[in-house]
Amino acid sequence: MEIGKENVMTKKKYGHVEIPLQRVHIELTNICDFNCTFCPKSEMKRKYGHMETSLAKKTISEIGSEGICEKITFHVMGEPTLHRDFFEILEHANKEGVNVGLTTNGGGLSGKTGIRLNDFPLHQIDISLQTPDAGSYELRKASIPFDNYYKGIMDFFSSYTARHRDTIFKFRFLNTRFKKRDMEKRTGPVDVISSTRELRETFQKWAEEIYDILKVDSDTRKKAIKKINKLVSYKWNVVEIYRNIFFETYILDNWGHAFDDIEIHDAWAGYCFGMRDHFSILHNGDVTLCCIDFDGRTGIGNLHEKPLLEILSSEELGRIIDGFKRFKPVHPFCKKCLGSTSRINRLFKPFLSVAGLKILKPFFYSQTKIYS
């Protein structure tokens, strides 16, 4: 969700960071029970582990008391519900009055995890559905069969929304309209929603399932389906199919050239939203610039060694933020993430990066409300 209009007053700062941010990502664990082909889990070099429960609680309390963000999101790598004290941490966040967003692969929603979640009025639940049918689901390399996976998600959605209608639900679908050829050389074909026809058919099918659960009347359905048939696959679509219920197409990404085996030419200019609308805290306490950094290479400090305020006040972070204000990446990983696989692309990609995020975003980003 987007932050509202900025007022003319000077924004409050926490260190070098203007707050409130849209979100802070907290990685409770980088362990996941899925092995998705399109995920950089296979490229991750850092150790697996769980965030210490005391650190998670302390961090949530500070974020809440200082008004650092609009919500915390349990997400970077891994499946957050696998943390041994997940519900203890969730209960603490509720007591602190902090808005919580949960991003889950949905695999555990059919069991005890889903049952216990019903007792918590979360601000937002993102289900990384990604692969919406049995064929594409094979890309997840999961132990749970697709039919069980699908039924578990639908049953949880039905029971949860019956109790918590104000919670934002977002179902995320992988959009492979724009192929990542270098990535597929290593992973093999990644084909999920690759055309406008597939996008419309997928959204229609899943919308009908949601409408059945919510007992939506036929006239509302017909109007919604009519609007779905106007969507196009080349946009980043965020579609509100009913009040507080969204479908989103997640465009296939190569995670900062994680899957590229060829030389990457560092970007000489570019733009990023890291530390502008979010930052991340990894399970070991490392504070990183953005949620794309799956391997923690932009760590600017560790919460076991320094307080969050001290980390966000560091000279290094000040240089990084000032650099992006001038469209100039400073951190080596940022240069690589925004870099190019050819010298020619290196010349022009920064202009596309800045134009895409600052100017052309309304054209490629489509947020649509299809019900009335």
Disulfide bonds with the S-S distance in Angstrom:
none
